[in-house]
Structures are given as C-alpha cells and as structure tokens.
Amino acid sequence: MKRRSFIQGVTIPLVGALAAGAQAQTVTTAPTRITSTLPVGSGPDTVARLVAEKLTARWKQPVVVDAKPGGAGVVAINAMKNLPPTGNELVLADVGNLSINPLIFKNLRYDPERELVPVALMFRTAFFIVVGTGSKLRSVKDLIDASRNSATQLTYGSNAVGGPIHLASAQLESALGATMTHVAFKETSQLYVSVSTGEVDWAFGSIATVLPLLKAGRVRLLAVADRARSSAAPDVPTLGEAGGPPHLDAFAWNGFFAPAGTPRDVVLDINKAVIDALAQPDVAEKLATFSFTPQALTPQQLGELMRNDRARYAEVLKRVKVTVD
C-alpha cells in the first residue's frame, strides 16, 4: 500500500480544513481497518464510523471500524500493534489506554511509545459533575459542604479503577481537602444508572455517556470541569464559576494511532484526511451533540498530549495508589 502526500504536516485550524482538503487527496490501494478500544454504539464509536465513511469516500477504498473493547484497551491495541505498518491498520484509543495504563498496569502488554505512532486526534471531551435528579446535591456548593461534613460520607463512582473518571474524581476530592468513598462499576451504563437512583452520590461523566439519562430527566449536571462552558450545555457553569477549584480540568480524549514503523508521509496523509473529515458539517454536528471538541493536532502534538497527560496523571497517582496486575 502506498499513499502520496501533497501537503506536509502542519497544524491547520479545523474551520479551514474543508477548504484545504480540496488541495490534498490521499491515494490508497487497499482497505483500511480501524480497530477500536470503544464499544459499538458509544459516542466515540459513532463518530469514528462517520469518519470512516468520509475516509472511504476520499480514498475510494473501504475503511471499516472493528470494535474490540475489553481489558482497558489491551485487547484492541494488542490485536493491531504488530500488524504491517502500511497505514492500513489503525487503532482508536483513549487517554486511559495510552497515558494512564502504562502507569498502573504491572504487566502491560504494549508500550505506546515504542509500539505505536500518533496519527490524529479525534476529539477532546470535558467531564461534568453528574448527580441524580432527586439528589440533595443541588449545586457544587452543596457537594463541597457535604464533602467536608464529618457526619456525611459522600460516595462517587467510576467505570474503572485507575481510569480517567476515577482519577479526575480523586483530583477533585484532593482539591477540596475532603474524604469520599470510591465505588467502582464494571459497566459505564451501570455507573450512571446508580447515580440516577442515588446508590452513589455523584460521578464525573461526559455528555455522551450520560445523554440518554439526561434526556430522560433522571440525572442533572452541576458543573463542567473545564475552563469554558460547553456549547452542548451552555447553562451549566464551569467548576470555577460554581465555586469549585477553578483550575481543575477533567477531560478525556480519543485519537488514532498506527503500528510503529508506519512511514511519516503516510501518517501525515491520514492526519490530514481525518482533520478534513471532522470538519465536514454532518460530522461536526454529531461531535457537537456529544460535546466532543475536535482539535487539528499534528501527529507530534498528539504524542506530546499523550506524554503530558501521563505526567499529569503520575502526579495524581502519588495520592491515589492504584495498580493492576
């Protein structure tokens, strides 16, 4: 498989990607498979399949998404990491798979630095503080007061010990100088149903993960842990606006990676194609629905994001002792 690149790797603002896209057409002679760490039907999976449709039209070859969730990303990454580095095999992975797993797994069977090459960021998404509609926690101030009341033992949930939601919650707990009880769930859906019923007091979550319960009126959003409000929920204040720690950012991201050894010109071609796909109106609309924010990062910038987040979470893990066999 060969791809020809007509544009070198430069950062292109997403709003200008469509215009720039007309100047570069990647040519491939074989189908491309995107092995995904995310389950079918999830927000990231939905967007990935839209992107795959755009890449199929661009390259005139099939681009398919093969979901292999499980093992905190280990299943999907190990399924493709040693495949031929032609650019026809990609993996869609998230911050937990790439920045956190190397810190907490004693025997992780992949090395993101040595065995994978950053290709393109798909999106970044901020976490909201989620509570049940019937919760007595009506605001961030209520949560802060309850967390500091010795007679109250607040609980928070996550979908994985040592995952982004768990560590973001631990960051907030530490920033508040509070002690709360962590409750881990095996399934993301179980986590937010338990929040909605009051089994756990609160949890961090993205719009995409809580959208069905939000539409059903079973959960509420107290604040978003980001520097700016979300366009998908503009009435929800930032954590700082609501009286919480103003500089606590809690977010996740998903990106495309290729096997180590994939030629640089191929990586740059795919990066450009993904950026163009994310800028197309129907994809942009779906991203906005889930409160996913695309960013036109170069492969180098994506690699820096992965490493910077690993350093950030290493600091959190000094306070939260987590290891996985």
N, C-alpha and C positions, 0 to 999 in steps of 0.2 A: 504494500500500500504506500502510495506517495501522495503528499499534499504539496501544493505550491503556495507560497506566501507572497503576497504583493504588498503587504504593509508590515512594517517592523513593529515590535512590541512597544507600544506607547499607551499611556493611560488616556482613554477617550471618555469625556463626560457622557453619561448614559443618554442624556437628552439629545446628543448629537450623533448617537450611534447609528440610527437609521440612515441618515444622510451619508455617513462614512461607509456604511455597509455596501452601498452601491459601487464603491471603489475596489472592493476586495471580495473575490469569490474563491472559496476553498474547493479544491477538486479532490475527491477520493474515489477509489475504485473498489471498495469493499464495504460491507455493512459495519456499523459501529454498535457496540453494546455498552450500556451504562449500567453497571452493577451498583445497586443502591443499598445502603445500610438502613433505609427507612421503609416502613410497611406500606403496602398498597392502600391507597385511599387517604393517606396522611397529606397534610398541606404541602410539604416538600415533594412528596411523590407526585401530587397533582401538577405542580409547577414543572417538575422535571419532565413529565410526559408532554407537556405543552412545548417545552424547549426542544425535546426530541423531535416533535413534529416539524418545528421550524428548521432544525438541522437536516432532517430528511429532505425537505423541500430545497434547501440550499445545496446539499451535496448530491442530490439525485441518487441516494443510496439509503437503505433502511437504517434508522437509528432507533434502537429499542431500549427500554428500561427494564431491567431484570432485578426485581426486589428480592433481597436476601437478608431480611432483618434477623437479629439474634446475636447474642454474645457481645453486646455493646459495640457492634460494628465488626467484630473479629471475623464472623462468617463471610461477610461480603468482601472485606479487604483481602482476606486470605484466598478467596476464590479468584481474584484477578491480579494480585501483585506480581506473580511470576509469569504472567502471560506475555507474549511478544510485544515489545514496546513500539508498536507501529502507529499508535494514535487511534486504533480501532477498539481499544479496550480502555474504559474509564471507570472510575468509582465515584459515586456521590456519597460523601461522608460529612460528618459534622464536627463541631468543636470538641465534643466529648470524645469522639473516636480518635481525633488527631492531636489534641492538646492536653486532654486530661488522662486518657488511658495510659500513656507512657509513664505517668506519674504514680498511678495507683495499682496497676497490674504487676504482680511479681514476675509473672511469666508470660508477658505479652508476646504473641507470635508474629508480630510485624513491627517494623520500625519506620514510622512516617518519614523520617529524614533520609534514610538510606534506600528505602524500597519504593517510595512514591515521589512523584514530581507534581508540584502545584500547577494547576491549569487555569481555572477560572472560578471566581466566587459566584454563587447563585444568588444568595441574599443574606442579609443580617436581620434578626428579629429581636425586639426587646421583650422582656418579661414583665408581666403585670402581677400585682398582688391580687389574688382571687379569693373570694370568700363566698359562702352560701348566701342565698337571698335572705334567709331567716337569721343570719348571724347577728350577734350583738355587736360585732365589729363593724361599725358604720363608716369609719374613717381610719386613716393612718394614725391619727392621734389616739383613737380607741385601741388600736393594736399596740402602740407604744406603751400606753398606760397599763394595759393588761399584761404586757410582757414584763413590766417592772413591778407588778403586784405579786408579792410573795405568796398570796393566797390563791393566785391563778397560775395554772400550769398550761400555757399555750402549747398547742401542737401544730406542726407544719408537715406537709407531705412532700414526697418527691417520687419520681418514677424510676430512680436508680440510685443506689448508694454510690456517692462519688461522682454522680452526673452533674451537668450544668445547673439543673434546678436545685439539687441538694446543696451544692457549693455556693450558689447565689443566696440561698436562704441562710446558710451559715454565715455568709458575709454580713447580711442584714442583722442577724442575731448578734454577731460580734460588735457591729457598729452601734447597736442600741445598748450594748452592755447588759444584755438580757440572757436568760437561760430558758430555752424552749426544748420540747421533746420532738425529735425527728421520727416520722413514721414513713417507712419505705413501702412502695407498692410495686408489684411485678408488671402491671399494665398501666399505661398512661390514662386510659379510659377509667380504670378503677380509681385512680387518684382523684380525678376531678368529680366523679360521682360522689366519692366520700367527702369531698369539700362541700358539695351541694347539700348533702344530708346533715352536715355538722359533725361527722365522725372525726374529721380533723378540722382545725380552726381556719387554716389558710394554706395557700400554696402559691408559689410563683408559677406562671404559665403564660404562653403566648396566645395571641388571638386565635391562631389556627387550632391550637389544642383544646381551647375551651369554647369555640364558636357554637357548636350545637347546644351546649348547656346555656350559653349566654342568650342565644335566640329563644330558648325555651323559658327564659326568665328564672333559671334555677341557680345562677351564680351572678355575682356583681364584681366589678373591678374597682379597687380602691385607689390605685395609683400605678403608673408605669415607671419602672426603674431605668430611666433614660434621661438625657439632658433636655430633650424636647418631647412635647406631646405627640401621640401617634395620630396620623391622619385617619386611621380606621376607627379611632375612639377619641375624637378631639375634646370631648367633655371630661375625660379622665385626666386628672392633674399628674404632673411628674411627682416622683417621690419627694424631691426637694420642695416643690410647691405645696405639697400636702403636709409638710412639717417633718419629713423624714430626712435621713442623711442625703445631702444634696449631690454628693459626688459618687454615689454608689450606682454603677451601671451594671445591670444584669441582662445578658443577652446571649443568644446563640447564633451560629451561622452555619451554612452548608455550602460546600464547594466541590468542584470536580477535580480529581487527581488522576494521574496516569502512572503506569509502571515506570520505575527508574530506567533511564536509558532512552526514553522517548525523545526524538530529536527536537531541538529547540524551535526550529521553524514550524514543525507540526504543532507543538504546544502553543505557539503564538497564533497559528491559524485557528485552532479550536477556541482559544481565548477570545479572539475577535468575533468568531461566529456566535459564541454564547452571549457576548455583550450585545450583539445585534439582535439576537432572539429575544433577550429580556426587554429590549426597548420597543418591541412590537406591541401595538395597542392592546390586543387581547391578552397577551402575557402580562403586560403592565397592569391591566385591570385585575387580573387574578392575583397578582402579587399584592396589590393594594387591599383586596378583600381580606387577605390573611394578615395584613400589616407586616408584610415582608418588604424590606428595603434593599433593592439591588444596588450594587456598587461596582463600577467599572475598574476593578483592580487588575494590575498586571500579574502574571504568574509570580514574579518576585515579591510583589506586595502581599499576595495571598500567603506565600511562605513566611513573610515577616509577621503577618497576622497570626498564623499558627504558632510561631515561636513566642511572640509576645504574650499570647494568651496562656501558653504553657508556663511562662514565668509568672504571670498574674495568679494562676491557679496554684502554683507551687507555694506562693505566699499564703493563700487560703488554707492549704493543706498542712501548713505548720500549726494551725489552730485546730483543724478538723482532721483527726487521724483516720485515714481510710486506706485500706489495702485490699486487693482482690487477688486470690490465688490464680 
